[in-house]
Amino acid sequence: QVRLVESGGGLAQAGGSLRLSCEVSGRTFSSYAMAWFRQAPGKEREFVAAINYNGVNTNYIDSVKGRFTISRDNAKNTVYLQMNSLKFEDTAVYYCNADSAYALIARMRSDYWGQGTQVTVSS
């Protein structure tokens, strides 16, 4: 089994920054693509960003491009989401996800999810 544990959420002011972390255990981390999703109250879970197994390729939704950066450290079995210039609409529970296929990770087909970490941005 793959276990994912997110951390780093909290309260930030609009324009501020937070860095989320997701530590993965149970399988070979470096063989998985990783992604961050988020779910705001009353809304469906949405894709935010993804990174392939070696960190060379990344992908973002338009609303976070230029503000968020996904990265990974395979030596630490951890993926990160650096969030800058936060906006009120970034408020959500953020989840990390692992998938063997980078090209398909945005489809949420994988069952490997963390428990989520709350990000609240005050306006």
Disulfide bonds with the S-S distance in Angstrom:
Cys22-Cys96 1.92
